[in-house]
Amino acid sequence: MMHIYVSGRVQGIGFRAWACRKAAESNLSGWVRNRRDGRVELLADGDAGDVRRFLLLCRQGPMLACVDKVEPVSAPNAPLPPVAAGHFTIQATI
């Protein structure tokens, strides 16, 4: 499981919806949300290789994004919503 913080021009350009699609394509579970500090926060759970590939995708982001920084943090005990594999949700901004 990986907690990911993405900085740059990542809000207001569809980053969360893009992340949901990419995570589902990778069969990952988790969530994505905007943070009031301008970053996007993600929690991705699944096969370690799939999580690493998803992390690489986050470094690029969707077409309109300008990703400055991606901070991955291992999160072995982070809370995950009770969802099936491949289900990724958009959470409320915090």
C-alpha positions in Angstrom: 0.0 0.0 0.0 1.3 3.4 -0.9 0.3 6.9 0.2 1.2 9.4 -2.5 1.2 13.2 -2.4 1.4 15.0 -5.8 2.3 18.7 -6.0 2.2 21.2 -8.9 -0.6 22.2 -11.2 -2.7 19.2 -10.2 -6.1 20.6 -9.1 -8.9 21.8 -11.3 -7.6 19.9 -14.4 -9.1 16.4 -13.9 -6.3 14.8 -12.0 -8.6 12.9 -9.6 -10.8 11.5 -12.3 -7.7 10.5 -14.3 -6.2 8.8 -11.2 -9.4 6.8 -10.7 -9.3 5.6 -14.3 -5.6 4.7 -14.2 -5.9 3.0 -10.8 -8.9 0.9 -12.0 -6.9 -0.1 -15.2 -4.2 -1.3 -12.8 -6.7 -3.2 -10.6 -5.8 -1.0 -7.6 -8.1 -0.1 -4.7 -8.0 3.1 -2.8 -8.9 6.8 -3.0 -7.8 10.2 -4.3 -8.6 13.6 -2.9 -7.6 17.3 -3.2 -5.9 18.9 -0.2 -6.5 22.5 0.7 -2.7 23.1 0.4 -2.9 22.5 -3.4 -1.6 18.9 -3.5 -3.5 15.8 -4.5 -3.3 12.9 -2.0 -3.8 9.3 -3.1 -3.8 5.9 -1.3 -3.2 3.0 -3.6 -3.4 -0.7 -2.6 -2.7 -3.7 -4.8 0.1 -5.8 -6.3 3.4 -4.1 -5.5 4.4 -3.9 -9.2 1.1 -2.4 -10.1 1.4 0.2 -7.4 4.9 1.1 -8.6 3.7 1.5 -12.2 0.8 3.7 -10.9 3.3 5.8 -9.1 5.2 6.4 -12.3 2.0 7.4 -14.0 1.4 9.9 -11.2 4.7 11.5 -12.0 3.3 12.4 -15.5 -0.3 13.0 -14.6 -3.0 13.8 -17.2 -2.4 16.0 -20.2 -3.2 19.4 -18.5 -1.2 18.6 -15.3 2.2 20.0 -14.5 3.6 17.7 -11.8 6.4 19.3 -9.8 6.8 16.7 -7.1 5.6 13.2 -6.2 6.1 12.0 -2.6 5.5 8.3 -2.1 5.2 7.1 1.5 4.8 3.4 2.4 1.5 3.1 4.2 1.1 -0.5 5.4 -1.6 0.3 8.0 -3.5 3.2 6.3 -7.3 2.9 6.4 -8.8 1.8 3.1 -12.5 2.0 2.4 -14.2 -1.4 2.3 -14.2 -1.9 -1.5 -13.4 -4.6 -4.0 -10.1 -4.8 -5.8 -10.0 -2.3 -8.7 -12.3 0.1 -7.0 -10.8 3.6 -6.6 -12.9 6.5 -5.2 -12.8 10.3 -5.1 -12.9 11.5 -1.5 -13.8 14.9 -0.2 -11.2 17.7 0.0 -9.4 18.0 3.3 
